[in-house]
Amino acid sequence: MMKRVVITGLGALTPIGNNVEEYWNSLMAGVSGAGPITKFDAEKFKTRFACEVKNFDPLIVLERSDVRKYDLFTQYALTVVQEAVQQAGIDFEKLNRDRIGVIWGAGDGGVSTFEEQLREYHLGEGTPRFNPFFIPKRIINIASGVISIKYGLRGVNFTTAAACSASNTSIIEAFNYIRWGKADMMITGGSEASITPSSIGGFNASRALSTLNENPAAASRPFDTQRDGFVLGEGAGAVILESYEHAIARNATILAEVVGGGLAADAYHLTGTHPEGDGAVLGMTLALQEAGIEASAVDYINAHATSTPTGDISELKAMARIFGPSASVSATKSMTGHLLGGAGAIEAVATIKAILENRVPPTINTSEPEPEFVGKLDLVLQKPKDKTVNYAMSNTFGFGGHIATSVFKKFEV
C-alpha cells in the first residue's frame, strides 16, 4: 500500500526575498526582482539585467572555510535547507538517518566556479595551478552530497539534472521514494547560480532572453503579446517531505500533502516545446491520474510560463485543453525571473503557500494577454486573488523536452 506523503518544512532564497515569508510577501505585493547585473560587467551583452539574489550572506549558514569550498549554488542550497529544517522542527539525533535522504535538482551546477578557474588558467603564466576544490565545487551533484554530509543523512542521495524541470523532478522523485516505503523523510528542492557571462552570452545567442534593458522590472511578462524572452534568475528552494506516519510520530506540523507527480517528454525539439503542448498535456494528465482527481478539482496552477514567445503559447494551449476557466493560473517568474534548475523548487514553495494562505499570486507586467486565451483560462494578472485552494499544480519544462508536473493538496487528517 502506498504511503501518504506530507510537507513539513519550506525554505526559499529568491531575487525577491531571502526566506519564505519575504518571498511570499513580495509575490503578494507584485515585486519584480529584475535589475542591472552586478555580478560581472555585462556592458557588451545584448541583455544587461537579471534577477539576482540580494544581500546574501553565506556566513549566516557556513563557516568561512566552507565558503571557499562550495560554489554559490551549493551555498544557496544549504541556506534554504537550514530554513526548511528549522521550520519542520527536525532533531536528526532522534531519527533514523539511514531512512532520510536528499534528492536535489540543478541545471548548471558550479558554472561560476568553472568560468573562474578557466579564466585563471588562461591568464596564468607557467604551469597552471588549479584550485584543489575545483572539481567538487563545480560538479552538479555536490549540493545533494553536501546537504547529506551536513546532517549525517545516509538514505538515498542523488541529483536530478533535467534542465529547467530539475527541481520539480527532484520533488516528484522524493515523493516516490517515500510513498514506496523506501524512505521516511526526504530533503528535496533545487538551486541555481547561473548569472554568469557564459549563461547570458549563451542564452543571448539562442535569442531566449529578453533585451528590455531600458525597463528590466517589466521585462518578464508571461502570456503578454509583447513578451520577448525570459529573464535569468538565481536562488534556491527546499521542501521537507515525510510519510504521514513519520510526521505524526514526531508531532510535526503538517503544511500540505503531495498527491501526484507526472513525468513525461515532449520528444519534439532540442530547446522548444511542442507547439500544441502535447508533452505538457501528458505530464499534467499523469499527475492528475496519480492524484486521483479530475481536472475540475484543481484550484490553482503555477505555470512554467517563462515569457518566451513560443513556450508560453504551447503551455496555454495545454492548460486550456485540460482545465478551461475553472483553475486560476499565474506565472511567478514574472517576479523572480527564471531560476533554470531551481525554478520548480521556488515555484513549489509558492504553490504550497497558495494552499496555506488561500491566495493566488499574480502575474505582473502582463497588460495584453494572448487574446485567444482570454476567457478560456482564469489568468490572474497584476494583483493576487483570494480563493480557497484545495488542490494546486506546478508545471516545469526543460530543454531536451523534459516535463515535470506536481500536484499538492490541502492537508486533512
N, C-alpha and C positions, 0 to 999 in steps of 0.2 A: 504494500500500500504506500502510495506517495505521501511524503510528509508536507505539511503546510510550512511555508517559508515567510517569515515576518521580518520587518525592518525595525532596528532598534537604535540606529545611530546614523547621523549625516555629517558630512564635512564639506566645506566649499572654500575655494580660493579663486577669485574671478576678477576680471577687469572692472567690475562694479561693486566689489565687496570682498573683504578678506576673511569672512566667515559666513555661515549660513544666514544669520539674521541680517547682516549688512547686505548680502547678496539679494535676499528676498525683498527687503525694503526698497532697494534700488530698482528691482524689477517692477514693484508696485508703483514706484514713482516715475517709471519710464526713463531711467537714466541711461545715457549712452556712455560706453567705456572707451570710445574711439578718440584718438588724438595723435599728434605728430609722434613719430618713432623717436625714442630717446636711447635705445639700446645700441645703435650704431648710426653713422652718418648715411642717411637714406637719400641725400640730395640728388644722386644720379639715377635713382629708380623712378619708374613711372608712378608707383604707389609709394607715398612717403608717410603713411599713417597706419596705425594698427590699434588693436585693443590690448594694451599692456596691463599687467598687474601693477598696482600702485603701492608704494610704501611697504614692500615686502622685506621682512627682517628674518632671515633664516636662523639667527641666533636665539630666537624665541623657542625654537624646537631643537636645534642642533648645537653641538659643541663646535668651536671654531675649527678644530682639526677635521671634523666631519664635513664642514662646508667645502673644504679643499678637495675632499674625496668624492663628492657627489655632484653630478650635473644638476642644473636648475630644475629639470623635470622630476628628478628624484627628491630634491628639496621640497618642491611643491607637493609631491605625493605624501611625504612624511608629515607635512604640516596639516593636510586635510584629514589624514588618518588619525592623527592625535585628537583633532576636534571631534571626529566621529566616535572614537573610543571613549573619550570623556563623556560625551552625551549619552552613550549607551551604558555608562557606569560599569565598565568591564574591569574586573580584577582577574588577570590571566593566571595568577598564582593559584586561584581556586578552581580553575577549569582544566580540562584535559586538552593540552595543547597539541597532542597528536591528532585531534579531531577538529582543529581550527586551521583554516588555510587562507591563502591570498591568491586572488586572480585579478591582475591589473592590466589595464589597456593603455596603449600608447601607439602613436603612428611614426614619429620621428626619433624618439628616444633622445640620446645625448647629441643632438645635431650641433648645438653651440660648442660643445667640447671638441667635436670633430673638426669644425671650422677653425677654432682657435689653435688646435695643435698643428693643422696643416699650414696655417699662416706662419707659425713659429718655425716649422720645418723649412719652408721656402725662404724665410728671411734669415735663417741661421747660417753661420759660417763654419766650415769644417765638418766634423762628424755631428750629424743631427742628434739632439737629445730629446727623447720623448718622455713625457710625464709618466711615472710608473703607474699612475691611476688612470691613464688614458683609456685603456680597454674597458675596465669595469665602469668607468664613468659614462662611456658612450653607448654600451650595448643596451638594447631596448628592454631586456628582461630584468635589468638590475633593480628597478624600483620595487618590483614584487619581492625580489630576494632580500633587499634591504629592509622592507617592512617586516618580513618574517623574522629576520635576524634581530631587529629591534625588540620585538615582542616574544621571541622564542617560539614561534608558531611552526610546528613540524608537519602540518597537514599539506594537502595538495597545494602546489605553488607553480604558477606559470603566468605568462603574459600573452594576451591576445593582440596580435598585430594585424588588424583588419581595417587599416586606414582610418577614415572618419567614423566608422562604426565600431572601433576597437573597444571603447569603454562600455558601450551598451552590450556588446558581445560578452565582455567580461562579467557584467551583471547577470546576464542570462546563464552563462556557464556556472557562475557561483550558485545561482538559484537551482540549477540542475543537480549540482553535487550535494546540496542539502536535501532536496526532495527525494533523491535516490538513496538517501541514507548513508552517503559516503563522507559526510562532514556534519558537525553540529553547528558550526559558525564559520562565516566567510567574511573576510575584509575584501571589498571589491570597489571598482571605480576606475579612474584613469587620470592621466596628467600629460601635459604637453608644454614645451617651452621652445616654440619654433619661430619666434620673431627674430630671424637672423637674415643676413644678406642672401644666402642661398635659397631660403624659403621665399622671400619676397621676390627675388630675381626669377626663380623657377616658376612661381605662380603667375608673375607678370608675363613671362614668356608664353605661358599657356592661355593668357587672357582671362584668367579666372578671378583676378582681384579687381575690386572697384578702384577707380582712379579719381574719385571725387576729392581731390586734395584740398580744394577750396572750402569744403564743408565736411570734414571727417565724421562728425557726430550724426550726420544724416545719410551717410554712405550705405550702411546696411539697411536695406529696405525690402525685405522679403515680400513676395506677391505683388509688388508695385510694378506698374508697366514701365517705369523709368529705371528699374534696377540695372546695375551694370557690373555686378560681381560681388564676391564676398569680401569681408574684412577679416584679416587674420587676427586671432586672439590667442591667449595663453592662460594657463591656470590648471586647476585640478578639482575633482570631486570624489568623495568617498561615501560608500554606503555599507553599513554593517547589516549582514543578513544572518538569521538564525532559524533553526527549526522552532516551530511554535512551542514544543515541549521543552526545549533547552531554554528559551527565553522565559517561560513561565517558571521553570525550576529555579532560575536565579533572580526571579522577581523583577525582570526588566520591564521598562515602559515600552510598549509596542506602538510604533508610529503608524505603520501601514503594513500591507501584505503584498508580496509579489505573487501573481497568479498565472502569468503566461509570458512566453518568450517565443518569438518567431525569427528564425534564421534562414535566409534564402540568398539567392544570387540573381542579378539581372541577366547575367550571361549574354551581354549585349555589346559593351563598348569598354575600352580601356579606362576612360575617365567619365564618360557621360552616362546618364541614366536612361532607361528605356523610355521613348517618347510618350507612350501610353501608360507608363507606370506599372508595367506588368510585374516586375520584381517586388515593388513596394506593395502591390495588392497581395501577392503571395505571402510576404512576410507578415503583414497585418492580419491576413486571414488565418495563418497558422497560430499567431499569438492569441487571437480571439478563440479559436478552437481549443487551444490548451487551457485558456482561462474558463472555458465552458460558458461563454456568454454570447449573445447576439450583438451585432454592431450598434444597435439602438441603446445598449446599456452603457456605452462609453460616453462620458460627460465632457471629457477634455482630451485633446491631442496636442502634445508639444511636437510640432512639426520639425523635420530636419531643416527645411527652408533656409538655405544658405544665402539667398539673394542673387543667385546666378540666373541668367535669362532662361535657360532650358531646364535646369534642375527643378526650379520651383514649379514650373508648369506640369512636369510629369508627376510630382507628388500631389499637386492639386487635383489632377485627373484621377489619381489612385484613390485619394480620400473621398472624392465626390462619388466614385463608383461604389464605395463600400458604405459610407456613412450618411451622405446627404447633410441637411442642416441641423441634425439633432446634436452632434458633437461640436463643442466650441473648439476652435483651432487658433493657436498663436505660435509665433516664432520668436523665442527669446534671444536668438542670435542677432536680432535687430539691436540688442543692447550689449551683448557680450562679445559679438563677433564670433568667428568660427574657431573653436579650440582644436580642430582636427581630431586626433585620437582621444582627447579629453572632453570632447563636446557632449557625448552621451552621458557622461558622469554628472556634469553640472546640470544638464537638462533633466536627468532623472531626479536630482535634488529638487529642481523647480517643480517637476510634476508631482512629486510626493508632497511638497509643501502646498501645492494647489489642493490636494486632497485634504490635508490637515486644516487648511485655512478656509476652504470653500470659496476660493477666489482664483480666477483665471488671469495669469499675467498677460499683458497686452503685447501686440506687435507695434513697435513705434516706427515712425518715418514713412509708413505706407499711406499715402494720400490718394493714390489712384490704383486700387486693386484690380487685378485682371478681371475685366468685365464679364467674361464667360462664367466666372465662379461666384459672382455676387448673387446672393440668394440661394445658391446651391450648397454653400458651406457657411457656417457661422464664424466668420473671421473676426476675431477680437482685436480691434485696432485702437491705438492711441491711449486707451485707458483700461484698467483692469475691469473684469466683470465678476460680480458677486453671483455665485452659482453653487448649488450643492454638487460636490464632485465625489461620487461613489467609486467610479472606475475612471482611470486615466491611462493614456497610452503615450509612449515616447518613441519617435522614429529616428533612426540614423542610417545613413547610406555612405558607402566609401568607394574611393577609386578601386577599380577592379570588379565593381558590381556587387560589393558586399552589402547585404541588407540585414538590419537588426532592429526588431521592434519588441518592446517590453510593455507589459500591462500590470498596473498597480491597482490595488483595491483599498478602500477604507476598511480599517480593521474592525472586526466584530468577533466577539468571543464565540 
